[in-house]
């Protein structure tokens, strides 16, 4: 992966170690030692903090405060605005979530996805545990706002950061990393 940026190489490592970590938690593997994979930075970019992968118990504490948005981010690697914009009917099947837009930061409407035009979408694989959480929910936004279509981005971000800090998740944690939250 030497031709990739340090960020892309770290993302690849995160996906691999996160997937294997989930297999260990699910009992499919007894253990792994892939967390020690060293990624050499050969670029000129300033060093960035390494990826933080919190424990399931820490994520549960954050989700207790912030709700289903946390599980959408963790299970599908969604950014906050994308997770806030998910509707129950966006699940095309138990395994596919079709993202057609994201919530505006002021919660008033659904906007096109970042780097996409109106009408373009992205299909995301849904883990079985997430489908079990949403399958019986009513149609409409999974995260409805108070007096708005969706919650305010800044309110959710602040709640998330506060809950993550109280749960003992180290600084540098990004909620939308692959299987991160």
C-alpha positions as CSV (number, residue, x, y, z in Angstrom):
1,X,0.0,0.0,0.0
2,X,3.0,2.3,-0.3
3,X,1.5,4.3,-3.1
4,X,-1.4,5.3,-0.8
5,X,-1.4,8.3,1.6
6,X,-0.8,7.6,5.3
7,X,-4.5,8.4,5.9
8,X,-5.6,5.7,3.3
9,X,-3.2,3.2,4.7
10,X,-4.5,3.8,8.3
11,X,-8.1,3.5,7.0
12,X,-7.2,0.1,5.5
13,X,-5.6,-1.0,8.7
14,X,-8.7,0.2,10.6
15,X,-11.1,-1.7,8.4
16,X,-9.0,-4.9,8.7
17,X,-8.5,-4.7,12.5
18,X,-12.1,-3.6,13.1
19,X,-13.5,-6.4,11.0
20,X,-11.3,-9.0,12.7
21,X,-12.1,-7.5,16.1
22,X,-15.9,-7.8,15.4
23,X,-15.3,-11.5,14.5
24,X,-13.5,-12.0,17.9
25,X,-16.4,-10.3,19.7
26,X,-18.9,-12.5,17.8
27,X,-17.0,-15.6,18.8
28,X,-16.0,-16.5,15.2
29,X,-12.3,-16.1,16.2
30,X,-10.7,-16.6,19.6
31,X,-8.2,-13.8,19.3
32,X,-6.1,-11.7,17.0
33,X,-2.9,-9.6,17.2
34,X,-3.4,-7.4,14.1
35,X,-3.7,-4.3,16.2
36,X,0.1,-4.1,16.3
37,X,0.3,-3.5,12.5
38,X,2.7,-0.6,12.1
39,X,2.0,1.9,9.3
40,X,5.1,3.7,8.2
41,X,4.6,7.3,7.2
42,X,6.7,8.1,4.2
43,X,4.9,11.3,3.3
44,X,5.5,14.9,4.1
45,X,2.1,15.5,5.7
46,X,2.0,16.5,9.3
47,X,1.6,13.5,11.7
48,X,-2.1,13.0,12.6
49,X,-3.3,11.2,15.7
50,X,-3.8,7.5,15.2
51,X,-7.3,6.0,14.9
52,X,-9.1,5.4,18.1
53,X,-11.2,2.2,18.3
54,X,-13.3,2.3,21.5
55,X,-14.6,-0.7,23.3
56,X,-18.2,-1.8,22.8
57,X,-19.1,-0.9,26.4
58,X,-17.9,2.7,25.7
59,X,-19.9,2.9,22.5
60,X,-23.0,1.7,24.4
61,X,-22.6,4.5,26.9
62,X,-22.4,7.0,24.1
63,X,-25.5,5.5,22.4
64,X,-27.4,5.6,25.7
65,X,-27.0,9.4,25.5
66,X,-27.2,10.0,21.7
67,X,-29.5,7.2,20.4
68,X,-29.6,5.2,17.2
69,X,-27.4,7.7,15.4
70,X,-24.4,6.2,17.1
71,X,-25.3,2.7,16.0
72,X,-25.8,3.9,12.4
73,X,-22.3,5.6,12.5
74,X,-20.7,2.5,14.0
75,X,-22.4,-0.1,11.8
76,X,-22.2,1.7,8.5
77,X,-19.4,4.2,8.9
78,X,-21.7,7.1,8.4
79,X,-20.9,10.7,9.2
80,X,-23.2,12.5,11.7
81,X,-25.2,14.3,9.0
82,X,-25.6,11.1,7.0
83,X,-26.8,9.2,10.1
84,X,-29.3,11.9,11.0
85,X,-30.8,11.8,7.5
86,X,-31.5,8.1,7.5
87,X,-35.2,7.1,7.2
88,X,-36.5,3.6,7.9
89,X,-37.5,3.3,4.3
90,X,-33.9,3.8,3.2
91,X,-33.2,0.2,4.1
92,X,-33.6,-1.6,0.8
93,X,-33.3,-5.0,2.4
94,X,-32.0,-6.4,5.7
95,X,-28.4,-6.0,4.3
96,X,-28.5,-2.8,2.3
97,X,-29.0,0.8,3.3
98,X,-29.3,3.3,0.4
99,X,-28.2,6.7,1.4
100,X,-29.9,9.3,-0.8
101,X,-29.0,12.3,1.2
102,X,-28.0,13.8,4.6
103,X,-29.6,16.1,7.1
104,X,-28.8,19.8,6.8
105,X,-26.8,21.2,9.7
106,X,-29.9,23.3,10.7
107,X,-32.1,20.2,10.6
108,X,-34.6,21.7,8.2
109,X,-34.2,19.5,5.2
110,X,-32.4,16.6,3.5
111,X,-29.5,17.6,1.2
112,X,-27.5,15.6,-1.4
113,X,-24.7,13.5,0.0
114,X,-21.3,15.1,0.2
115,X,-19.5,15.0,-3.1
116,X,-22.7,13.8,-4.9
117,X,-25.4,15.5,-7.0
118,X,-29.1,15.4,-6.2
119,X,-30.4,11.9,-7.1
120,X,-27.1,10.1,-6.7
121,X,-26.9,7.7,-3.8
122,X,-24.5,5.3,-2.0
123,X,-25.4,1.8,-0.9
124,X,-24.0,0.6,2.4
125,X,-23.9,-2.9,3.8
126,X,-25.9,-3.2,7.0
127,X,-24.6,-5.5,9.8
128,X,-27.2,-8.0,11.0
129,X,-27.2,-6.5,14.6
130,X,-28.1,-3.1,13.2
131,X,-31.0,-4.5,11.1
132,X,-32.4,-6.1,14.2
133,X,-32.4,-2.6,15.9
134,X,-34.3,-0.9,13.0
135,X,-36.5,-3.5,11.3
136,X,-39.6,-2.8,13.5
137,X,-39.2,1.0,13.6
138,X,-41.9,3.1,11.9
139,X,-41.4,4.8,8.5
140,X,-39.7,8.2,8.5
141,X,-36.5,9.6,10.0
142,X,-34.8,7.4,12.5
143,X,-33.6,10.5,14.3
144,X,-36.5,13.0,14.1
145,X,-35.9,16.5,15.4
146,X,-37.8,18.7,17.8
147,X,-39.7,21.2,15.7
148,X,-37.5,20.4,12.8
149,X,-37.3,17.5,10.3
150,X,-33.9,16.4,11.9
151,X,-31.9,17.3,15.0
152,X,-29.4,20.1,14.8
153,X,-26.0,18.8,13.8
154,X,-24.2,20.9,16.4
155,X,-26.4,19.7,19.2
156,X,-25.8,16.0,18.3
157,X,-22.1,16.6,17.8
158,X,-21.8,18.3,21.3
159,X,-23.8,15.5,22.9
160,X,-21.7,12.9,21.2
161,X,-18.4,14.5,22.2
162,X,-19.5,14.9,25.8
163,X,-20.8,11.4,26.1
164,X,-17.6,10.0,24.5
165,X,-15.5,11.9,27.0
166,X,-17.6,10.7,29.9
167,X,-17.3,7.1,28.5
168,X,-13.5,7.4,28.6
169,X,-12.9,7.4,24.8
170,X,-9.6,9.1,24.1
171,X,-9.3,12.4,22.2
172,X,-8.8,11.8,18.5
173,X,-11.9,9.7,18.2
174,X,-13.9,10.3,15.0
175,X,-17.4,9.0,15.0
176,X,-17.6,8.2,11.3
177,X,-14.6,6.1,10.8
178,X,-15.2,2.6,9.5
179,X,-16.9,0.6,12.2
180,X,-15.7,3.2,14.7
181,X,-18.7,4.2,16.7
